[in-house]
């Protein structure tokens, strides 16, 4: 997952670089990659938060399963954040 996010950020940065006709320095390229990675992470986490909210809105009879699903989504978020933090 982490490598996929990094690849998306790199491809997007390369696209920006090409759109500007190669006018970015190495430092600018790294900053842009970092900004894109952060945007992707925020969007991904927002989607996962919405999934948790949706799971918790299910009928009362399914609440036990909904809480298990929500807990697993949160655990997955924590692992993703820990992996991304270790790369920086």
C-alpha positions as CSV (number, residue, x, y, z in Angstrom):
1,X,0.0,0.0,0.0
2,X,2.7,2.4,1.0
3,X,4.7,1.7,-2.2
4,X,1.6,2.2,-4.3
5,X,1.0,5.7,-2.7
6,X,4.6,6.6,-3.3
7,X,4.3,5.5,-6.9
8,X,1.1,7.6,-7.4
9,X,2.9,10.6,-5.9
10,X,5.9,10.1,-8.2
11,X,3.8,9.7,-11.3
12,X,1.9,12.9,-10.5
13,X,5.1,14.8,-9.7
14,X,6.5,13.7,-13.0
15,X,3.4,14.9,-14.8
16,X,3.7,18.3,-13.1
17,X,7.4,18.4,-14.1
18,X,6.5,17.6,-17.7
19,X,3.7,20.1,-17.7
20,X,6.1,22.8,-16.6
21,X,8.6,21.7,-19.3
22,X,11.2,20.5,-16.7
23,X,11.5,23.7,-14.8
24,X,11.6,22.1,-11.3
25,X,14.7,21.7,-9.3
26,X,15.4,18.5,-7.4
27,X,14.4,20.2,-4.1
28,X,11.1,21.4,-5.7
29,X,10.4,17.9,-7.0
30,X,10.9,16.4,-3.6
31,X,8.6,18.9,-1.9
32,X,5.9,18.4,-4.5
33,X,6.1,14.6,-4.1
34,X,5.8,15.0,-0.3
35,X,2.7,17.3,-0.7
36,X,1.1,14.8,-3.1
37,X,1.8,11.9,-0.7
38,X,0.2,13.9,2.1
39,X,-2.9,14.7,0.0
40,X,-3.3,11.0,-1.0
41,X,-3.0,9.9,2.6
42,X,-5.5,12.4,3.8
43,X,-8.0,11.4,1.0
44,X,-7.5,7.7,1.8
45,X,-8.0,8.2,5.5
46,X,-11.1,10.3,4.9
47,X,-12.6,7.5,2.8
48,X,-11.8,5.0,5.5
49,X,-13.4,7.3,8.2
50,X,-16.5,7.4,6.0
51,X,-16.5,3.6,5.8
52,X,-16.4,3.4,9.6
53,X,-19.3,5.9,9.9
54,X,-21.3,3.9,7.3
55,X,-20.7,0.7,9.1
56,X,-21.9,2.1,12.4
57,X,-25.2,3.3,10.8
58,X,-26.4,-0.2,10.2
59,X,-29.5,-1.6,11.9
60,X,-29.2,-2.5,15.6
61,X,-29.3,-6.2,14.9
62,X,-26.0,-5.9,13.0
63,X,-24.2,-3.6,15.4
64,X,-21.9,-6.3,16.7
65,X,-20.6,-7.0,13.2
66,X,-20.5,-3.3,12.4
67,X,-18.3,-2.6,15.4
68,X,-15.9,-5.4,14.4
69,X,-15.7,-4.0,10.9
70,X,-15.1,-0.4,12.2
71,X,-12.4,-1.7,14.6
72,X,-10.6,-3.5,11.7
73,X,-10.8,-0.4,9.5
74,X,-9.3,1.7,12.4
75,X,-6.6,-0.9,12.9
76,X,-5.8,-0.8,9.2
77,X,-5.6,3.0,9.4
78,X,-3.1,2.8,12.3
79,X,-0.9,0.4,10.5
80,X,-0.9,2.5,7.4
81,X,0.0,5.7,9.3
82,X,2.8,3.8,11.2
83,X,4.2,2.5,7.9
84,X,4.1,5.9,6.3
85,X,5.6,7.7,9.3
86,X,8.5,5.2,9.3
87,X,9.4,6.1,5.7
88,X,9.9,9.8,6.4
